[in-house]
Amino acid sequence: MAFIGTNNLAQLLQNSNIITPFDKDRIKNGSYELSLGCQVFQTDSEARVVKELAFGEKIRIKPGHFALLLTEETVNIPETTIAFISIKAKIKFKGLVNVSGFHVDPGFNGKLLFSVYNAGPSTIILKRGEKYFPIWFAELNESQKYIGTHGGQNEIPDEPVEALSQGNLTSPNILSERIDKLDLRKNYTQWLLITLIIVLGGLWLKGCYDVNETKKAIDFGYQKKVDELNNDSLNRINKTQFDSLRIELDTLKIQLKNLSKNNENR
């Protein structure tokens, strides 16, 4: 098996319907550059349905998500030829990985479907009509009939769409986002717990202060009442003594008065 070089590839493609539509300027380094076509499917789309693209329209594949990309061109691989496909390096360096296979069977006819995954850290932007998919051809030493289920493929089939639409998608980026959310919840919970402890501690200190002040107030009131009672008792004692002295003085005055009268009678 030998790969077909640039000059022979140009002659082969110009004189056949192997690639439709064909543009000779897309032959480069022994390959032909296919472009993004009219249909895409993305797992980061909320609707998760096949999307029709206008010419020149852009799509954005987020990190950690899959996409199904249909080529603009239809290929008709000769039965004596096998083709190999890939993604241009400038796109692969951004993290876009082809996960759907790397060859096209002899005798296949139809548009090619690329299943890709964004393993990079940032969103990858693609545009309908742009050249992203190189295809190489190699000759076989015998003819091979196509045996498969994708012959005549002109649109994205249902099977891969259904496969990528089941349940929640799990990827390193999505797991990282979930971990970040859990960390955020954990930090929020810790902050809430610390705040609660501070509030309860403040209430406890305030309660202790209030109890201490209440005790002081009770002690002060009690002492004041004791003082008042003592003063009242002292006042009552002083009044009793004063009354007794007054009685004794009155008695002495009467005695002196009587004594004076007796002296005058003599």
C-alpha positions in Angstrom: 0.0 0.0 0.0 1.4 3.4 -1.1 0.1 6.8 -0.3 -0.8 9.0 -3.3 1.4 12.1 -3.6 0.3 15.7 -4.3 0.7 15.6 -8.1 -1.0 12.2 -8.6 -3.7 13.2 -6.1 -4.4 16.3 -8.2 -4.8 14.2 -11.3 -7.0 11.6 -9.5 -9.4 14.1 -8.0 -9.7 16.4 -11.1 -10.7 13.5 -13.3 -13.2 11.9 -10.9 -16.1 12.6 -8.5 -14.1 11.4 -5.5 -14.7 14.8 -3.8 -17.7 17.0 -4.5 -17.5 20.0 -4.7 -13.8 20.0 -5.6 -11.3 22.9 -5.4 -7.8 22.2 -6.7 -6.4 24.9 -4.4 -7.3 22.7 -1.4 -4.7 20.0 -2.3 -1.8 20.4 0.0 1.1 18.2 1.2 -0.4 15.0 -0.4 -3.9 15.6 1.2 -7.1 17.4 0.4 -8.6 19.8 3.0 -12.3 19.2 3.7 -14.4 21.9 5.4 -17.1 22.1 8.0 -20.6 21.6 6.6 -24.2 22.6 7.3 -24.9 20.4 10.3 -23.5 20.1 13.8 -24.5 18.6 17.1 -23.1 19.8 20.5 -23.5 18.4 24.0 -23.1 21.9 25.5 -26.3 22.9 23.7 -29.4 23.1 26.0 -31.7 21.8 23.3 -29.3 18.9 22.3 -30.6 18.7 18.8 -28.9 18.8 15.4 -28.3 22.4 14.3 -28.3 23.7 10.8 -25.5 26.2 10.0 -25.7 29.0 7.5 -22.5 29.5 5.4 -20.0 31.4 7.5 -21.8 30.8 10.8 -19.7 30.0 13.8 -20.1 27.4 16.6 -18.4 27.3 20.0 -17.4 24.0 21.6 -16.9 24.5 25.3 -14.1 22.6 27.3 -15.1 19.1 28.3 -17.9 18.7 25.6 -18.4 16.7 22.5 -19.6 17.7 19.0 -20.6 15.9 15.8 -19.4 17.7 12.7 -20.5 16.9 9.2 -18.3 17.8 6.2 -19.4 20.2 3.5 -18.0 17.8 0.8 -19.3 14.4 -0.3 -16.6 11.8 -0.8 -16.8 8.8 -3.1 -13.9 6.5 -2.2 -12.8 4.1 -5.0 -12.9 0.4 -4.2 -9.2 0.2 -4.8 -8.4 3.1 -2.4 -8.6 3.7 1.3 -8.6 7.1 2.9 -7.2 8.5 6.1 -8.6 11.5 7.9 -7.6 13.9 10.7 -7.9 17.4 12.1 -5.6 20.2 11.2 -2.8 20.8 13.7 -3.7 24.4 14.5 -7.1 23.1 15.8 -5.7 20.0 17.6 -3.2 22.2 19.4 -6.2 24.0 21.0 -7.3 20.7 22.4 -9.9 19.4 19.8 -9.5 15.6 19.5 -11.0 13.3 16.9 -12.6 10.3 18.6 -14.6 8.9 15.7 -11.8 7.0 13.8 -9.1 7.8 11.3 -9.9 6.1 8.0 -12.6 5.9 5.4 -13.5 2.5 4.0 -13.0 1.6 0.3 -16.3 2.1 -1.7 -17.8 4.5 0.9 -20.0 7.3 -0.5 -21.4 10.2 1.5 -20.4 13.1 3.8 -17.9 12.4 6.5 -18.9 12.7 10.2 -16.3 13.7 12.8 -17.0 13.1 16.5 -14.8 15.5 18.4 -14.0 16.3 22.0 -12.7 19.5 23.4 -9.9 18.4 25.8 -8.4 21.9 26.0 -8.9 24.6 28.6 -10.8 27.1 26.5 -13.7 27.3 24.1 -12.9 26.3 20.5 -14.6 28.3 17.7 -15.2 26.7 14.3 -16.8 28.2 11.2 -18.8 26.7 8.4 -16.9 26.6 5.1 -13.5 26.7 6.8 -10.9 24.0 6.1 -10.3 21.8 9.1 -10.1 18.1 8.0 -7.3 16.8 5.8 -7.8 13.5 3.9 -5.1 11.3 2.4 -5.5 8.5 -0.1 -3.6 5.2 -0.4 -3.9 2.5 -3.1 -4.9 -1.1 -2.3 -3.6 -4.1 -4.2 -7.1 -5.4 -4.7 -10.7 -4.1 -5.0 -12.9 -3.9 -1.8 -16.7 -3.7 -1.7 -18.0 -1.3 1.0 -19.8 -3.2 3.8 -21.3 -0.8 6.2 -24.4 1.2 7.3 -23.3 4.8 6.6 -23.3 4.7 2.8 -25.1 7.7 1.2 -24.7 9.7 4.4 -25.9 13.3 3.9 -26.8 14.3 7.4 -25.9 13.5 11.0 -27.5 10.1 11.8 -29.7 9.6 14.9 -27.5 6.9 16.6 -24.6 9.1 17.7 -26.9 11.9 18.7 -28.9 9.6 20.9 -25.7 8.2 22.4 -24.4 11.7 23.3 -27.8 12.8 24.7 -28.2 10.2 27.4 -27.9 11.5 30.9 -25.5 14.0 32.3 -22.1 14.4 30.6 -19.1 13.6 32.8 -15.7 15.1 31.9 -12.7 16.4 33.7 -13.8 20.0 33.1 -17.3 19.3 34.3 -16.0 17.4 37.4 -13.7 20.4 38.1 -16.7 22.7 37.9 -18.6 20.5 40.3 -15.7 20.4 42.7 -15.4 24.2 42.6 -19.1 24.4 43.4 -18.7 22.0 46.3 -15.7 24.0 47.6 -17.7 27.1 47.3 -20.5 25.5 49.3 -18.0 24.2 51.8 -16.5 27.7 52.2 -19.9 29.2 52.6 -20.9 26.6 55.2 -17.6 27.2 57.1 -18.2 31.0 57.0 -21.8 30.5 58.2 -20.6 28.2 61.0 -18.0 30.7 62.1 -20.5 33.6 62.0 -22.9 31.5 64.1 -20.2 30.7 66.7 -19.3 34.4 66.9 -23.0 35.4 67.4 -23.6 32.7 70.0 -20.4 33.7 71.8 -21.5 37.3 71.8 -24.9 36.4 73.2 -23.2 34.3 75.9 -20.9 37.1 76.9 -23.8 39.5 76.9 -25.8 37.1 79.0 -22.9 36.8 81.5 -22.6 40.6 81.7 -26.3 41.0 82.1 -26.4 38.4 84.9 -23.4 40.1 86.7 -25.0 43.5 86.4 -28.3 42.1 87.6 -26.5 40.6 90.6 -24.8 43.9 91.4 -28.2 45.7 91.2 -29.8 43.2 93.5 -26.9 43.5 96.0 -27.0 47.3 95.8 -30.8 47.3 96.4 -30.5 44.9 99.2 -27.7 46.9 100.9 -29.7 50.1 100.5 -32.7 48.6 102.1 -30.6 47.3 105.0 -29.2 50.8 105.5 -32.7 52.3 105.4 -33.8 49.8 108.0 -30.8 50.5 110.2 -31.5 54.2 110.0 -35.1 53.8 110.9 -34.1 51.7 113.9 -31.6 54.2 115.0 -34.1 57.0 114.7 -36.6 55.1 116.7 -34.0 54.4 119.4 -33.0 58.1 119.6 -36.6 59.3 119.8 -37.3 56.9 122.7 -34.2 58.2 124.6 -35.2 61.8 123.9 -38.7 61.2 125.3 -37.3 59.6 128.4 -34.9 62.5 129.0 -37.7 65.0 128.5 -39.8 63.2 131.1 -37.0 63.2 133.6 -36.4 66.9 133.0 -40.1 67.7 133.5 -40.0 65.7 136.7 -36.9 67.5 137.9 -38.5 70.8 137.1 -41.5 70.0 139.1 -39.4 68.9 142.1 -37.4 72.2 141.9 -40.6 74.2 141.8 -42.0 72.4 144.9 -38.8 72.9 146.8 -38.9 76.6 146.1 -42.5 76.9 147.4 -41.5 75.1 150.6 -38.7 77.5 151.2 -41.0 80.5 150.8 -43.4 79.2 153.4 -40.8 79.0 156.0 
